[in-house]
Amino acid sequence: MNAVVLTAVLSAGNSGIYASTRIIFALVLENKAPKARLSNGGVPRNALYATTLVSMLCFLTSPFESQHVYLWLLNTSGMCGFIA
């Protein structure tokens, strides 16, 4: 059962990273985000790095005091929405 849950979590994470990098790259094409270059395989690296950084910040809620990290992420999200 643990293998099934692990496979589902990895699949969801993989599809989330793929979708978010493509969305960020689409914003680049519309001049709504900083320029990005594609790798030889067609991967927008800057978008991948930004997505990975945000994902790692979300996983920081586990080892640290989750309430403080969660509130920090929530406030950051709210401020981004306010600015937009």
Z-matrix of the N, CA and C atoms (Angstrom, degrees):
N
C 1 1.450
C 2 1.532 1 110.66
N 3 1.338 2 116.35 1 -37.19
C 4 1.460 3 119.14 2 179.03
C 5 1.521 4 111.57 3 -63.41
N 6 1.323 5 117.31 4 -35.48
C 7 1.465 6 120.55 5 178.46
C 8 1.524 7 110.99 6 -64.92
N 9 1.307 8 117.31 7 -37.11
C 10 1.459 9 121.07 8 179.02
C 11 1.528 10 110.28 9 -66.72
N 12 1.320 11 116.39 10 -44.26
C 13 1.471 12 120.45 11 179.30
C 14 1.526 13 109.90 12 -64.84
N 15 1.336 14 116.99 13 -44.45
C 16 1.460 15 120.41 14 179.13
C 17 1.526 16 111.31 15 -61.49
N 18 1.316 17 117.70 16 -41.98
C 19 1.465 18 121.55 17 178.25
C 20 1.528 19 110.70 18 -63.49
N 21 1.304 20 117.38 19 -40.97
C 22 1.461 21 121.06 20 179.33
C 23 1.526 22 111.23 21 -65.39
N 24 1.324 23 116.60 22 -42.08
C 25 1.469 24 120.27 23 179.77
C 26 1.522 25 110.70 24 -66.08
N 27 1.317 26 117.37 25 -44.01
C 28 1.460 27 120.34 26 178.65
C 29 1.527 28 111.74 27 -64.55
N 30 1.316 29 117.05 28 -38.25
C 31 1.455 30 120.68 29 178.34
C 32 1.528 31 110.96 30 -65.96
N 33 1.314 32 117.27 31 -42.62
C 34 1.468 33 120.85 32 178.28
C 35 1.524 34 110.72 33 -64.48
N 36 1.329 35 116.68 34 -42.06
C 37 1.459 36 120.07 35 177.91
C 38 1.515 37 112.25 36 -63.83
N 39 1.315 38 116.62 37 -41.33
C 40 1.457 39 121.13 38 179.72
C 41 1.523 40 111.27 39 -64.30
N 42 1.308 41 117.41 40 -45.07
C 43 1.462 42 119.66 41 179.96
C 44 1.526 43 111.19 42 -68.27
N 45 1.328 44 117.21 43 -34.13
C 46 1.463 45 120.19 44 177.13
C 47 1.519 46 112.13 45 -65.66
N 48 1.330 47 116.48 46 -42.93
C 49 1.463 48 119.87 47 178.51
C 50 1.529 49 110.36 48 -65.68
N 51 1.322 50 117.21 49 -42.27
C 52 1.466 51 120.43 50 178.92
C 53 1.530 52 110.50 51 -60.84
N 54 1.319 53 116.93 52 -49.00
C 55 1.469 54 120.53 53 -177.29
C 56 1.528 55 111.30 54 -64.57
N 57 1.324 56 117.41 55 -42.79
C 58 1.458 57 118.86 56 -176.66
C 59 1.521 58 112.05 57 -69.65
N 60 1.340 59 118.15 58 -36.40
C 61 1.468 60 118.64 59 176.96
C 62 1.519 61 111.00 60 -66.18
N 63 1.316 62 117.56 61 -37.62
C 64 1.471 63 119.97 62 179.03
C 65 1.521 64 111.32 63 -70.35
N 66 1.327 65 117.48 64 -35.32
C 67 1.468 66 119.98 65 177.20
C 68 1.520 67 110.21 66 -66.35
N 69 1.335 68 116.77 67 -44.05
C 70 1.458 69 119.83 68 178.37
C 71 1.526 70 110.10 69 -62.99
N 72 1.317 71 117.91 70 -40.54
C 73 1.459 72 120.30 71 178.77
C 74 1.524 73 111.14 72 -65.94
N 75 1.322 74 117.96 73 -35.74
C 76 1.461 75 120.49 74 175.90
C 77 1.532 76 110.50 75 -64.13
N 78 1.331 77 116.83 76 -36.27
C 79 1.459 78 119.99 77 175.43
C 80 1.527 79 111.10 78 -65.28
N 81 1.327 80 116.79 79 -35.63
C 82 1.461 81 120.83 80 176.56
C 83 1.521 82 109.93 81 -63.03
N 84 1.324 83 117.29 82 -43.71
C 85 1.460 84 120.82 83 -179.66
C 86 1.521 85 112.29 84 -64.12
N 87 1.329 86 116.86 85 -27.33
C 88 1.468 87 121.27 86 178.22
C 89 1.524 88 112.02 87 -91.95
N 90 1.339 89 117.28 88 9.50
C 91 1.468 90 123.54 89 -178.65
C 92 1.518 91 112.86 90 58.43
N 93 1.322 92 117.18 91 35.08
C 94 1.461 93 122.58 92 177.32
C 95 1.524 94 111.66 93 -108.72
N 96 1.336 95 116.95 94 4.44
C 97 1.460 96 123.01 95 178.97
C 98 1.525 97 107.18 96 -147.27
N 99 1.353 98 116.80 97 160.58
C 100 1.469 99 119.17 98 178.32
C 101 1.526 100 111.64 99 -59.65
N 102 1.331 101 115.47 100 155.37
C 103 1.464 102 120.82 101 -177.87
C 104 1.516 103 111.92 102 -59.24
N 105 1.311 104 115.31 103 147.89
C 106 1.463 105 121.72 104 177.64
C 107 1.518 106 108.80 105 -138.40
N 108 1.311 107 115.57 106 148.25
C 109 1.454 108 120.58 107 176.68
C 110 1.518 109 109.14 108 -110.30
N 111 1.306 110 114.72 109 151.81
C 112 1.458 111 120.54 110 177.44
C 113 1.519 112 109.61 111 -93.25
N 114 1.320 113 115.91 112 145.83
C 115 1.459 114 119.99 113 173.16
C 116 1.524 115 108.43 114 -77.29
N 117 1.320 116 116.56 115 177.74
C 118 1.466 117 119.91 116 179.13
C 119 1.522 118 112.02 117 -61.51
N 120 1.343 119 116.52 118 -28.03
C 121 1.458 120 120.54 119 179.35
C 122 1.517 121 113.69 120 -86.58
N 123 1.343 122 117.80 121 0.52
C 124 1.461 123 121.55 122 179.01
C 125 1.519 124 114.38 123 87.63
N 126 1.337 125 117.18 124 19.66
C 127 1.465 126 121.39 125 -179.08
C 128 1.531 127 109.25 126 -96.84
N 129 1.341 128 117.97 127 124.98
C 130 1.473 129 119.54 128 174.94
C 131 1.534 130 109.26 129 -74.32
N 132 1.325 131 116.68 130 101.85
C 133 1.464 132 121.35 131 -170.71
C 134 1.518 133 113.35 132 -65.19
N 135 1.330 134 118.44 133 -44.07
C 136 1.462 135 119.65 134 -178.79
C 137 1.529 136 111.09 135 -61.67
N 138 1.312 137 116.68 136 -39.40
C 139 1.464 138 120.45 137 177.63
C 140 1.525 139 110.38 138 -66.38
N 141 1.326 140 116.49 139 -38.36
C 142 1.464 141 120.37 140 177.68
C 143 1.527 142 110.97 141 -64.63
N 144 1.326 143 116.68 142 -42.13
C 145 1.466 144 120.10 143 179.14
C 146 1.527 145 110.90 144 -64.61
N 147 1.326 146 117.48 145 -42.44
C 148 1.465 147 120.63 146 179.82
C 149 1.525 148 110.86 147 -64.61
N 150 1.315 149 116.83 148 -42.33
C 151 1.464 150 120.80 149 178.81
C 152 1.521 151 111.51 150 -64.82
N 153 1.329 152 116.65 151 -41.48
C 154 1.458 153 120.72 152 178.84
C 155 1.518 154 110.74 153 -64.91
N 156 1.326 155 117.84 154 -38.93
C 157 1.463 156 121.30 155 178.76
C 158 1.524 157 111.14 156 -62.98
N 159 1.317 158 117.03 157 -45.36
C 160 1.466 159 120.26 158 178.91
C 161 1.529 160 110.52 159 -65.15
N 162 1.327 161 117.33 160 -38.95
C 163 1.464 162 120.74 161 178.18
C 164 1.525 163 110.88 162 -63.01
N 165 1.324 164 116.45 163 -41.87
C 166 1.464 165 119.64 164 178.66
C 167 1.531 166 111.35 165 -65.05
N 168 1.326 167 116.61 166 -37.56
C 169 1.466 168 119.22 167 176.99
C 170 1.529 169 110.83 168 -63.16
N 171 1.315 170 116.62 169 -37.32
C 172 1.465 171 119.82 170 178.28
C 173 1.523 172 111.20 171 -66.68
N 174 1.329 173 117.27 172 -36.59
C 175 1.455 174 120.02 173 178.70
C 176 1.520 175 112.34 174 -73.80
N 177 1.331 176 118.64 175 -12.22
C 178 1.458 177 120.93 176 177.26
C 179 1.528 178 112.11 177 -69.07
N 180 1.309 179 116.88 178 -12.28
C 181 1.456 180 118.89 179 179.31
C 182 1.520 181 112.02 180 -68.88
N 183 1.327 182 118.50 181 -18.24
C 184 1.464 183 121.03 182 -179.04
C 185 1.525 184 113.72 183 -76.25
N 186 1.344 185 120.06 184 -58.53
C 187 1.470 186 118.50 185 -173.53
C 188 1.529 187 113.89 186 -78.11
N 189 1.312 188 118.57 187 -24.78
C 190 1.451 189 120.68 188 -178.13
C 191 1.520 190 109.88 189 -98.79
N 192 1.304 191 115.44 190 -178.24
C 193 1.462 192 118.93 191 177.20
C 194 1.521 193 107.42 192 -64.83
N 195 1.295 194 115.13 193 107.63
C 196 1.461 195 119.98 194 -170.50
C 197 1.526 196 112.62 195 -63.43
N 198 1.316 197 118.08 196 -29.38
C 199 1.455 198 118.89 197 -178.24
C 200 1.531 199 110.92 198 -67.09
N 201 1.326 200 117.42 199 -40.10
C 202 1.463 201 119.65 200 -178.95
C 203 1.523 202 111.38 201 -68.64
N 204 1.309 203 117.72 202 -44.55
C 205 1.472 204 120.57 203 179.90
C 206 1.521 205 110.05 204 -66.96
N 207 1.321 206 117.03 205 -41.14
C 208 1.464 207 120.57 206 178.96
C 209 1.522 208 110.85 207 -62.08
N 210 1.319 209 117.42 208 -44.50
C 211 1.467 210 120.29 209 179.04
C 212 1.525 211 110.91 210 -65.21
N 213 1.332 212 117.00 211 -36.18
C 214 1.464 213 119.87 212 177.95
C 215 1.529 214 109.94 213 -64.51
N 216 1.327 215 116.98 214 -45.25
C 217 1.467 216 120.43 215 178.86
C 218 1.529 217 111.20 216 -65.75
N 219 1.320 218 116.84 217 -38.65
C 220 1.459 219 120.58 218 178.82
C 221 1.523 220 111.05 219 -65.25
N 222 1.324 221 116.85 220 -43.30
C 223 1.467 222 120.13 221 178.87
C 224 1.524 223 111.23 222 -66.48
N 225 1.337 224 117.18 223 -38.12
C 226 1.459 225 120.28 224 177.66
C 227 1.524 226 111.04 225 -63.98
N 228 1.317 227 116.29 226 -42.27
C 229 1.462 228 120.90 227 178.41
C 230 1.525 229 110.73 228 -64.29
N 231 1.302 230 116.92 229 -42.97
C 232 1.471 231 120.86 230 178.66
C 233 1.516 232 112.04 231 -63.59
N 234 1.337 233 116.49 232 -40.21
C 235 1.466 234 119.92 233 179.55
C 236 1.530 235 110.71 234 -67.63
N 237 1.323 236 117.54 235 -38.55
C 238 1.472 237 120.03 236 176.97
C 239 1.522 238 110.56 237 -63.01
N 240 1.326 239 116.30 238 -41.50
C 241 1.468 240 119.60 239 176.99
C 242 1.519 241 112.02 240 -64.87
N 243 1.327 242 116.63 241 -37.29
C 244 1.468 243 121.14 242 178.87
C 245 1.521 244 110.41 243 -65.81
N 246 1.339 245 116.50 244 -42.98
C 247 1.460 246 120.90 245 179.92
C 248 1.520 247 111.33 246 -66.19
N 249 1.344 248 115.75 247 -40.42
C 250 1.471 249 119.19 248 -179.29
C 251 1.511 250 110.63 249 -68.35
